[in-house]
Structures are given as C-alpha cells and as structure tokens.
Amino acid sequence: AMEEDQLVALGVTHVLNAAQGTKRLSHVNTDASFYKSGIIFHGIPATDVFMFKLNKYFDEAADFIASAVGTKNCPKNGKVYVHCKEGISR
C-alpha cells in the first residue's frame, strides 16, 4: 500500500485501507492525499488488533469495492487493493 508505483504498475485503481489511522503499531497512515497518481482511496478507521469488531464496516467496504469492480449485471474494470496492518482482526 505504501509503494504507489507498484500499485500503478499492477493496474490498481482503488485502495481500501482497513487499518487507517496514525497509531504506529496498529494502523497504516495513508489517506487520499497519499496517492498522487489518481488511485481512489477509502479508509476504514479500524484498529488491527484481535478484539476489534470489524463487522460494522462490512457494508461500507463492500460498497467501495462494488464502486470499483461493479456487479454481475454491471461490471466495471477497476482493481482494488485491500490491506490492513497485520491481518489480526481481519
């Protein structure tokens, strides 16, 4: 997520940060201004720790992904890179 050139080379059009924030150990500090190439960004303010209840963000994340890749009846050509910090509560 921090290597924008690689994301662009892979054709990524959207980034979903499932651990957005500024706490160093459990967040990844990126936002829309981090991506200068036109990648569309969405951040979920979820702490990447075992006890965090991520389910309240499922609909929001699914809507963002659908905005990029579309649906079965209305496909789009976007590519979404979804990431967090450690994968602990994911």
Biopython code that builds the backbone (N, CA, C, O; Angstrom):
import numpy as np
from Bio.PDB.StructureBuilder import StructureBuilder

atoms = [
    (1, "ALA", "N", (0.819, -1.200, 0.000)),
    (1, "ALA", "CA", (0.000, 0.000, 0.000)),
    (1, "ALA", "C", (0.855, 1.252, 0.000)),
    (1, "ALA", "O", (0.415, 2.313, -0.444)),
    (2, "MET", "N", (2.057, 1.131, 0.490)),
    (2, "MET", "CA", (2.945, 2.287, 0.579)),
    (2, "MET", "C", (3.800, 2.451, -0.674)),
    (2, "MET", "O", (4.543, 3.427, -0.778)),
    (3, "GLU", "N", (3.716, 1.532, -1.618)),
    (3, "GLU", "CA", (4.501, 1.580, -2.853)),
    (3, "GLU", "C", (3.578, 1.908, -4.024)),
    (3, "GLU", "O", (3.166, 1.020, -4.771)),
    (4, "GLU", "N", (3.263, 3.176, -4.174)),
    (4, "GLU", "CA", (2.301, 3.596, -5.188)),
    (4, "GLU", "C", (2.728, 3.200, -6.599)),
    (4, "GLU", "O", (1.885, 2.806, -7.405)),
    (5, "ASP", "N", (4.004, 3.296, -6.909)),
    (5, "ASP", "CA", (4.477, 2.922, -8.248)),
    (5, "ASP", "C", (4.142, 1.469, -8.573)),
    (5, "ASP", "O", (3.751, 1.165, -9.700)),
    (6, "GLN", "N", (4.288, 0.580, -7.613)),
    (6, "GLN", "CA", (3.967, -0.827, -7.835)),
    (6, "GLN", "C", (2.469, -1.030, -8.025)),
    (6, "GLN", "O", (2.049, -1.830, -8.861)),
    (7, "LEU", "N", (1.669, -0.312, -7.257)),
    (7, "LEU", "CA", (0.219, -0.418, -7.413)),
    (7, "LEU", "C", (-0.202, 0.019, -8.810)),
    (7, "LEU", "O", (-1.018, -0.638, -9.456)),
    (8, "VAL", "N", (0.356, 1.121, -9.267)),
    (8, "VAL", "CA", (0.042, 1.622, -10.612)),
    (8, "VAL", "C", (0.479, 0.610, -11.661)),
    (8, "VAL", "O", (-0.264, 0.340, -12.605)),
    (9, "ALA", "N", (1.680, 0.044, -11.508)),
    (9, "ALA", "CA", (2.181, -0.946, -12.466)),
    (9, "ALA", "C", (1.278, -2.178, -12.529)),
    (9, "ALA", "O", (1.163, -2.812, -13.577)),
    (10, "LEU", "N", (0.648, -2.509, -11.424)),
    (10, "LEU", "CA", (-0.267, -3.654, -11.374)),
    (10, "LEU", "C", (-1.677, -3.309, -11.851)),
    (10, "LEU", "O", (-2.540, -4.183, -11.940)),
    (11, "GLY", "N", (-1.904, -2.045, -12.154)),
    (11, "GLY", "CA", (-3.218, -1.631, -12.640)),
    (11, "GLY", "C", (-4.235, -1.369, -11.549)),
    (11, "GLY", "O", (-5.434, -1.321, -11.824)),
    (12, "VAL", "N", (-3.783, -1.199, -10.319)),
    (12, "VAL", "CA", (-4.694, -0.929, -9.203)),
    (12, "VAL", "C", (-5.311, 0.452, -9.390)),
    (12, "VAL", "O", (-4.609, 1.433, -9.631)),
    (13, "THR", "N", (-6.632, 0.512, -9.276)),
    (13, "THR", "CA", (-7.351, 1.781, -9.423)),
    (13, "THR", "C", (-7.911, 2.287, -8.100)),
    (13, "THR", "O", (-8.214, 3.472, -7.965)),
    (14, "HIS", "N", (-8.048, 1.397, -7.128)),
    (14, "HIS", "CA", (-8.649, 1.729, -5.843)),
    (14, "HIS", "C", (-7.864, 1.052, -4.715)),
    (14, "HIS", "O", (-7.368, -0.063, -4.875)),
    (15, "VAL", "N", (-7.759, 1.738, -3.580)),
    (15, "VAL", "CA", (-7.123, 1.172, -2.391)),
    (15, "VAL", "C", (-8.098, 1.279, -1.229)),
    (15, "VAL", "O", (-8.637, 2.350, -0.950)),
    (16, "LEU", "N", (-8.316, 0.153, -0.557)),
    (16, "LEU", "CA", (-9.127, 0.112, 0.657)),
    (16, "LEU", "C", (-8.207, -0.205, 1.830)),
    (16, "LEU", "O", (-7.737, -1.334, 1.974)),
    (17, "ASN", "N", (-7.956, 0.791, 2.663)),
    (17, "ASN", "CA", (-7.115, 0.636, 3.843)),
    (17, "ASN", "C", (-8.022, 0.260, 5.007)),
    (17, "ASN", "O", (-8.793, 1.088, 5.492)),
    (18, "ALA", "N", (-7.931, -0.971, 5.450)),
    (18, "ALA", "CA", (-8.773, -1.456, 6.542)),
    (18, "ALA", "C", (-8.111, -1.278, 7.901)),
    (18, "ALA", "O", (-8.468, -1.953, 8.867)),
    (19, "ALA", "N", (-7.149, -0.369, 7.973)),
    (19, "ALA", "CA", (-6.490, -0.036, 9.241)),
    (19, "ALA", "C", (-5.997, 1.406, 9.195)),
    (19, "ALA", "O", (-4.869, 1.696, 9.592)),
    (20, "GLN", "N", (-6.844, 2.304, 8.711)),
    (20, "GLN", "CA", (-6.416, 3.691, 8.564)),
    (20, "GLN", "C", (-6.323, 4.376, 9.918)),
    (20, "GLN", "O", (-7.205, 4.235, 10.766)),
    (21, "GLY", "N", (-5.258, 5.110, 10.103)),
    (21, "GLY", "CA", (-5.060, 5.871, 11.326)),
    (21, "GLY", "C", (-3.603, 6.235, 11.487)),
    (21, "GLY", "O", (-2.774, 5.930, 10.629)),
    (22, "THR", "N", (-3.297, 6.885, 12.586)),
    (22, "THR", "CA", (-1.935, 7.361, 12.794)),
    (22, "THR", "C", (-1.195, 6.656, 13.924)),
    (22, "THR", "O", (-0.033, 6.966, 14.186)),
    (23, "LYS", "N", (-1.844, 5.721, 14.591)),
    (23, "LYS", "CA", (-1.154, 4.958, 15.637)),
    (23, "LYS", "C", (-0.212, 3.974, 14.957)),
    (23, "LYS", "O", (-0.643, 3.131, 14.170)),
    (24, "ARG", "N", (1.017, 4.082, 15.250)),
    (24, "ARG", "CA", (2.050, 3.370, 14.516)),
    (24, "ARG", "C", (1.921, 1.849, 14.520)),
    (24, "ARG", "O", (2.145, 1.221, 13.486)),
    (25, "LEU", "N", (1.574, 1.254, 15.623)),
    (25, "LEU", "CA", (1.613, -0.199, 15.719)),
    (25, "LEU", "C", (0.405, -0.907, 15.121)),
    (25, "LEU", "O", (0.529, -2.052, 14.686)),
    (26, "SER", "N", (-0.744, -0.272, 15.085)),
    (26, "SER", "CA", (-1.934, -0.983, 14.632)),
    (26, "SER", "C", (-2.668, -0.297, 13.486)),
    (26, "SER", "O", (-3.786, -0.688, 13.150)),
    (27, "HIS", "N", (-2.062, 0.714, 12.885)),
    (27, "HIS", "CA", (-2.678, 1.433, 11.773)),
    (27, "HIS", "C", (-1.670, 1.627, 10.640)),
    (27, "HIS", "O", (-0.460, 1.515, 10.835)),
    (28, "VAL", "N", (-2.198, 1.920, 9.458)),
    (28, "VAL", "CA", (-1.381, 2.295, 8.307)),
    (28, "VAL", "C", (-1.765, 3.729, 7.973)),
    (28, "VAL", "O", (-2.916, 4.002, 7.633)),
    (29, "ASN", "N", (-0.819, 4.637, 8.065)),
    (29, "ASN", "CA", (-1.080, 6.061, 7.939)),
    (29, "ASN", "C", (-1.054, 6.502, 6.473)),
    (29, "ASN", "O", (-0.089, 7.112, 6.012)),
    (30, "THR", "N", (-2.124, 6.185, 5.755)),
    (30, "THR", "CA", (-2.317, 6.704, 4.402)),
    (30, "THR", "C", (-3.712, 7.302, 4.332)),
    (30, "THR", "O", (-4.590, 6.960, 5.124)),
    (31, "ASP", "N", (-3.901, 8.192, 3.379)),
    (31, "ASP", "CA", (-5.219, 8.748, 3.100)),
    (31, "ASP", "C", (-5.250, 9.122, 1.625)),
    (31, "ASP", "O", (-4.307, 8.815, 0.897)),
    (32, "ALA", "N", (-6.302, 9.771, 1.174)),
    (32, "ALA", "CA", (-6.443, 10.079, -0.251)),
    (32, "ALA", "C", (-5.283, 10.920, -0.771)),
    (32, "ALA", "O", (-4.887, 10.762, -1.926)),
    (33, "SER", "N", (-4.731, 11.806, 0.048)),
    (33, "SER", "CA", (-3.640, 12.672, -0.406)),
    (33, "SER", "C", (-2.327, 11.912, -0.595)),
    (33, "SER", "O", (-1.414, 12.428, -1.240)),
    (34, "PHE", "N", (-2.213, 10.711, -0.055)),
    (34, "PHE", "CA", (-1.000, 9.907, -0.211)),
    (34, "PHE", "C", (-0.812, 9.461, -1.657)),
    (34, "PHE", "O", (0.317, 9.357, -2.136)),
    (35, "TYR", "N", (-1.917, 9.199, -2.351)),
    (35, "TYR", "CA", (-1.868, 8.652, -3.703)),
    (35, "TYR", "C", (-1.983, 9.778, -4.723)),
    (35, "TYR", "O", (-3.059, 10.345, -4.912)),
    (36, "LYS", "N", (-0.882, 10.095, -5.374)),
    (36, "LYS", "CA", (-0.815, 11.214, -6.318)),
    (36, "LYS", "C", (-1.180, 10.808, -7.741)),
    (36, "LYS", "O", (-1.354, 11.672, -8.600)),
    (37, "SER", "N", (-1.300, 9.518, -8.003)),
    (37, "SER", "CA", (-1.481, 9.013, -9.367)),
    (37, "SER", "C", (-2.939, 8.911, -9.791)),
    (37, "SER", "O", (-3.224, 8.495, -10.914)),
    (38, "GLY", "N", (-3.861, 9.282, -8.918)),
    (38, "GLY", "CA", (-5.274, 9.158, -9.254)),
    (38, "GLY", "C", (-5.939, 7.923, -8.682)),
    (38, "GLY", "O", (-7.123, 7.691, -8.925)),
    (39, "ILE", "N", (-5.199, 7.129, -7.927)),
    (39, "ILE", "CA", (-5.807, 5.980, -7.252)),
    (39, "ILE", "C", (-6.877, 6.501, -6.296)),
    (39, "ILE", "O", (-6.649, 7.460, -5.558)),
    (40, "ILE", "N", (-8.030, 5.869, -6.316)),
    (40, "ILE", "CA", (-9.135, 6.263, -5.449)),
    (40, "ILE", "C", (-8.989, 5.522, -4.122)),
    (40, "ILE", "O", (-8.820, 4.303, -4.092)),
    (41, "PHE", "N", (-9.055, 6.266, -3.043)),
    (41, "PHE", "CA", (-8.764, 5.742, -1.708)),
    (41, "PHE", "C", (-10.004, 5.746, -0.829)),
    (41, "PHE", "O", (-10.839, 6.648, -0.900)),
    (42, "HIS", "N", (-10.102, 4.710, 0.004)),
    (42, "HIS", "CA", (-11.111, 4.699, 1.066)),
    (42, "HIS", "C", (-10.480, 4.086, 2.305)),
    (42, "HIS", "O", (-9.859, 3.025, 2.235)),
    (43, "GLY", "N", (-10.641, 4.750, 3.426)),
    (43, "GLY", "CA", (-10.063, 4.261, 4.670)),
    (43, "GLY", "C", (-11.116, 3.859, 5.679)),
    (43, "GLY", "O", (-12.133, 4.532, 5.846)),
    (44, "ILE", "N", (-10.859, 2.763, 6.337)),
    (44, "ILE", "CA", (-11.695, 2.277, 7.430)),
    (44, "ILE", "C", (-10.897, 2.504, 8.717)),
    (44, "ILE", "O", (-9.794, 1.974, 8.850)),
    (45, "PRO", "N", (-11.426, 3.277, 9.662)),
    (45, "PRO", "CA", (-10.677, 3.571, 10.891)),
    (45, "PRO", "C", (-10.717, 2.403, 11.873)),
    (45, "PRO", "O", (-11.239, 2.525, 12.982)),
    (46, "ALA", "N", (-10.169, 1.292, 11.458)),
    (46, "ALA", "CA", (-10.213, 0.066, 12.254)),
    (46, "ALA", "C", (-8.830, -0.235, 12.813)),
    (46, "ALA", "O", (-7.838, -0.253, 12.084)),
    (47, "THR", "N", (-8.784, -0.467, 14.093)),
    (47, "THR", "CA", (-7.535, -0.839, 14.736)),
    (47, "THR", "C", (-7.282, -2.326, 14.491)),
    (47, "THR", "O", (-8.160, -3.156, 14.727)),
    (48, "ASP", "N", (-6.098, -2.652, 14.025)),
    (48, "ASP", "CA", (-5.771, -4.027, 13.669)),
    (48, "ASP", "C", (-5.290, -4.799, 14.897)),
    (48, "ASP", "O", (-4.110, -5.120, 15.037)),
    (49, "VAL", "N", (-6.242, -5.082, 15.775)),
    (49, "VAL", "CA", (-5.976, -5.867, 16.982)),
    (49, "VAL", "C", (-7.046, -6.948, 17.096)),
    (49, "VAL", "O", (-8.122, -6.825, 16.511)),
    (50, "PHE", "N", (-6.756, -7.985, 17.833)),
    (50, "PHE", "CA", (-7.612, -9.164, 17.927)),
    (50, "PHE", "C", (-9.060, -8.853, 18.304)),
    (50, "PHE", "O", (-9.973, -9.423, 17.707)),
    (51, "MET", "N", (-9.294, -7.991, 19.250)),
    (51, "MET", "CA", (-10.637, -7.757, 19.788)),
    (51, "MET", "C", (-11.470, -6.755, 18.984)),
    (51, "MET", "O", (-12.636, -6.538, 19.315)),
    (52, "PHE", "N", (-10.915, -6.143, 17.948)),
    (52, "PHE", "CA", (-11.657, -5.118, 17.208)),
    (52, "PHE", "C", (-12.806, -5.746, 16.422)),
    (52, "PHE", "O", (-12.616, -6.742, 15.723)),
    (53, "LYS", "N", (-13.979, -5.168, 16.539)),
    (53, "LYS", "CA", (-15.179, -5.645, 15.836)),
    (53, "LYS", "C", (-15.260, -4.970, 14.468)),
    (53, "LYS", "O", (-15.747, -3.846, 14.348)),
    (54, "LEU", "N", (-14.787, -5.655, 13.460)),
    (54, "LEU", "CA", (-14.701, -5.106, 12.113)),
    (54, "LEU", "C", (-16.029, -5.164, 11.360)),
    (54, "LEU", "O", (-16.201, -4.455, 10.368)),
    (55, "ASN", "N", (-16.961, -5.988, 11.809)),
    (55, "ASN", "CA", (-18.189, -6.226, 11.046)),
    (55, "ASN", "C", (-19.017, -4.966, 10.803)),
    (55, "ASN", "O", (-19.782, -4.930, 9.839)),
    (56, "LYS", "N", (-18.897, -3.948, 11.623)),
    (56, "LYS", "CA", (-19.672, -2.730, 11.400)),
    (56, "LYS", "C", (-19.228, -1.979, 10.145)),
    (56, "LYS", "O", (-19.921, -1.065, 9.698)),
    (57, "TYR", "N", (-18.092, -2.350, 9.576)),
    (57, "TYR", "CA", (-17.582, -1.709, 8.370)),
    (57, "TYR", "C", (-17.782, -2.543, 7.104)),
    (57, "TYR", "O", (-17.386, -2.108, 6.023)),
    (58, "PHE", "N", (-18.381, -3.721, 7.207)),
    (58, "PHE", "CA", (-18.519, -4.610, 6.051)),
    (58, "PHE", "C", (-19.293, -3.971, 4.905)),
    (58, "PHE", "O", (-18.843, -4.021, 3.760)),
    (59, "ASP", "N", (-20.442, -3.376, 5.186)),
    (59, "ASP", "CA", (-21.249, -2.776, 4.117)),
    (59, "ASP", "C", (-20.508, -1.634, 3.440)),
    (59, "ASP", "O", (-20.518, -1.518, 2.215)),
    (60, "GLU", "N", (-19.873, -0.801, 4.233)),
    (60, "GLU", "CA", (-19.103, 0.325, 3.702)),
    (60, "GLU", "C", (-17.988, -0.163, 2.777)),
    (60, "GLU", "O", (-17.787, 0.386, 1.694)),
    (61, "ALA", "N", (-17.273, -1.186, 3.207)),
    (61, "ALA", "CA", (-16.188, -1.738, 2.399)),
    (61, "ALA", "C", (-16.726, -2.384, 1.125)),
    (61, "ALA", "O", (-16.157, -2.206, 0.049)),
    (62, "ALA", "N", (-17.815, -3.129, 1.246)),
    (62, "ALA", "CA", (-18.412, -3.781, 0.070)),
    (62, "ALA", "C", (-18.896, -2.756, -0.943)),
    (62, "ALA", "O", (-18.746, -2.962, -2.147)),
    (63, "ASP", "N", (-19.473, -1.659, -0.478)),
    (63, "ASP", "CA", (-19.926, -0.605, -1.388)),
    (63, "ASP", "C", (-18.754, 0.017, -2.134)),
    (63, "ASP", "O", (-18.850, 0.290, -3.330)),
    (64, "PHE", "N", (-17.648, 0.242, -1.431)),
    (64, "PHE", "CA", (-16.464, 0.812, -2.078)),
    (64, "PHE", "C", (-15.914, -0.140, -3.136)),
    (64, "PHE", "O", (-15.579, 0.284, -4.242)),
    (65, "ILE", "N", (-15.823, -1.411, -2.802)),
    (65, "ILE", "CA", (-15.326, -2.405, -3.758)),
    (65, "ILE", "C", (-16.252, -2.487, -4.965)),
    (65, "ILE", "O", (-15.782, -2.543, -6.101)),
    (66, "ALA", "N", (-17.549, -2.495, -4.734)),
    (66, "ALA", "CA", (-18.514, -2.549, -5.843)),
    (66, "ALA", "C", (-18.408, -1.316, -6.731)),
    (66, "ALA", "O", (-18.633, -1.408, -7.937)),
    (67, "SER", "N", (-18.072, -0.170, -6.158)),
    (67, "SER", "CA", (-17.919, 1.038, -6.970)),
    (67, "SER", "C", (-16.753, 0.917, -7.939)),
    (67, "SER", "O", (-16.715, 1.598, -8.964)),
    (68, "ALA", "N", (-15.804, 0.050, -7.613)),
    (68, "ALA", "CA", (-14.634, -0.154, -8.470)),
    (68, "ALA", "C", (-14.823, -1.287, -9.462)),
    (68, "ALA", "O", (-14.535, -1.135, -10.650)),
    (69, "VAL", "N", (-15.304, -2.415, -8.980)),
    (69, "VAL", "CA", (-15.380, -3.604, -9.840)),
    (69, "VAL", "C", (-16.767, -3.842, -10.409)),
    (69, "VAL", "O", (-16.935, -4.638, -11.332)),
    (70, "GLY", "N", (-17.764, -3.151, -9.857)),
    (70, "GLY", "CA", (-19.121, -3.306, -10.353)),
    (70, "GLY", "C", (-19.808, -4.527, -9.768)),
    (70, "GLY", "O", (-19.393, -5.080, -8.751)),
    (71, "THR", "N", (-20.858, -4.920, -10.438)),
    (71, "THR", "CA", (-21.648, -6.077, -10.028)),
    (71, "THR", "C", (-21.755, -7.043, -11.197)),
    (71, "THR", "O", (-21.278, -6.749, -12.294)),
    (72, "LYS", "N", (-22.367, -8.174, -10.973)),
    (72, "LYS", "CA", (-22.542, -9.166, -12.038)),
    (72, "LYS", "C", (-23.293, -8.565, -13.222)),
    (72, "LYS", "O", (-22.951, -8.831, -14.375)),
    (73, "ASN", "N", (-24.306, -7.763, -12.947)),
    (73, "ASN", "CA", (-25.119, -7.170, -14.012)),
    (73, "ASN", "C", (-24.534, -5.890, -14.583)),
    (73, "ASN", "O", (-24.950, -5.439, -15.650)),
    (74, "CYS", "N", (-23.578, -5.306, -13.888)),
    (74, "CYS", "CA", (-22.980, -4.053, -14.342)),
    (74, "CYS", "C", (-21.494, -4.041, -13.988)),
    (74, "CYS", "O", (-21.079, -3.304, -13.093)),
    (75, "PRO", "N", (-20.686, -4.856, -14.685)),
    (75, "PRO", "CA", (-19.263, -4.937, -14.349)),
    (75, "PRO", "C", (-18.510, -3.652, -14.701)),
    (75, "PRO", "O", (-18.868, -2.940, -15.638)),
    (76, "LYS", "N", (-17.471, -3.380, -13.933)),
    (76, "LYS", "CA", (-16.561, -2.267, -14.197)),
    (76, "LYS", "C", (-15.156, -2.847, -14.273)),
    (76, "LYS", "O", (-14.956, -4.026, -13.983)),
    (77, "ASN", "N", (-14.190, -2.039, -14.657)),
    (77, "ASN", "CA", (-12.835, -2.548, -14.860)),
    (77, "ASN", "C", (-11.849, -2.162, -13.762)),
    (77, "ASN", "O", (-10.639, -2.237, -13.975)),
    (78, "GLY", "N", (-12.335, -1.756, -12.604)),
    (78, "GLY", "CA", (-11.434, -1.356, -11.533)),
    (78, "GLY", "C", (-10.747, -2.539, -10.871)),
    (78, "GLY", "O", (-11.237, -3.668, -10.901)),
    (79, "LYS", "N", (-9.595, -2.247, -10.271)),
    (79, "LYS", "CA", (-8.864, -3.235, -9.469)),
    (79, "LYS", "C", (-8.658, -2.641, -8.087)),
    (79, "LYS", "O", (-8.146, -1.530, -7.947)),
    (80, "VAL", "N", (-9.058, -3.389, -7.068)),
    (80, "VAL", "CA", (-8.994, -2.901, -5.693)),
    (80, "VAL", "C", (-7.913, -3.649, -4.921)),
    (80, "VAL", "O", (-7.864, -4.879, -4.926)),
    (81, "TYR", "N", (-7.052, -2.886, -4.260)),
    (81, "TYR", "CA", (-6.072, -3.455, -3.339)),
    (81, "TYR", "C", (-6.600, -3.218, -1.927)),
    (81, "TYR", "O", (-6.739, -2.073, -1.495)),
    (82, "VAL", "N", (-6.894, -4.299, -1.212)),
    (82, "VAL", "CA", (-7.412, -4.219, 0.152)),
    (82, "VAL", "C", (-6.286, -4.622, 1.093)),
    (82, "VAL", "O", (-5.651, -5.659, 0.901)),
    (83, "HIS", "N", (-6.042, -3.805, 2.105)),
    (83, "HIS", "CA", (-4.963, -4.136, 3.036)),
    (83, "HIS", "C", (-5.289, -3.655, 4.440)),
    (83, "HIS", "O", (-6.202, -2.857, 4.652)),
    (84, "CYS", "N", (-4.524, -4.159, 5.382)),
    (84, "CYS", "CA", (-4.557, -3.690, 6.768)),
    (84, "CYS", "C", (-3.105, -3.651, 7.242)),
    (84, "CYS", "O", (-2.193, -3.566, 6.418)),
    (85, "LYS", "N", (-2.882, -3.709, 8.519)),
    (85, "LYS", "CA", (-1.521, -3.646, 9.047)),
    (85, "LYS", "C", (-0.917, -5.039, 9.244)),
    (85, "LYS", "O", (0.152, -5.327, 8.704)),
    (86, "GLU", "N", (-1.580, -5.893, 10.000)),
    (86, "GLU", "CA", (-1.040, -7.204, 10.358)),
    (86, "GLU", "C", (-1.961, -8.368, 10.023)),
    (86, "GLU", "O", (-1.526, -9.519, 10.045)),
    (87, "GLY", "N", (-3.227, -8.093, 9.714)),
    (87, "GLY", "CA", (-4.176, -9.169, 9.453)),
    (87, "GLY", "C", (-4.685, -9.846, 10.718)),
    (87, "GLY", "O", (-5.111, -11.000, 10.676)),
    (88, "ILE", "N", (-4.645, -9.150, 11.819)),
    (88, "ILE", "CA", (-5.003, -9.755, 13.102)),
    (88, "ILE", "C", (-6.512, -9.915, 13.259)),
    (88, "ILE", "O", (-6.987, -11.006, 13.573)),
    (89, "SER", "N", (-7.263, -8.848, 13.045)),
    (89, "SER", "CA", (-8.721, -8.938, 13.223)),
    (89, "SER", "C", (-9.439, -9.110, 11.896)),
    (89, "SER", "O", (-10.658, -8.954, 11.826)),
    (90, "ARG", "N", (-8.717, -9.421, 10.872)),
    (90, "ARG", "CA", (-9.305, -9.491, 9.540)),
    (90, "ARG", "C", (-9.694, -10.900, 9.236)),
    (90, "ARG", "O", (-10.212, -11.177, 8.154)),
]
sb = StructureBuilder()
sb.init_structure("model")
sb.init_model(0)
sb.init_chain("A")
sb.init_seg("    ")
for serial, (resi, resn, name, xyz) in enumerate(atoms, 1):
    if name == "N":
        sb.init_residue(resn, " ", resi, " ")
    sb.init_atom(name, np.array(xyz, "f"), 0.0, 1.0, " ", f" {name:<3s}", serial, name[0])
structure = sb.get_structure()
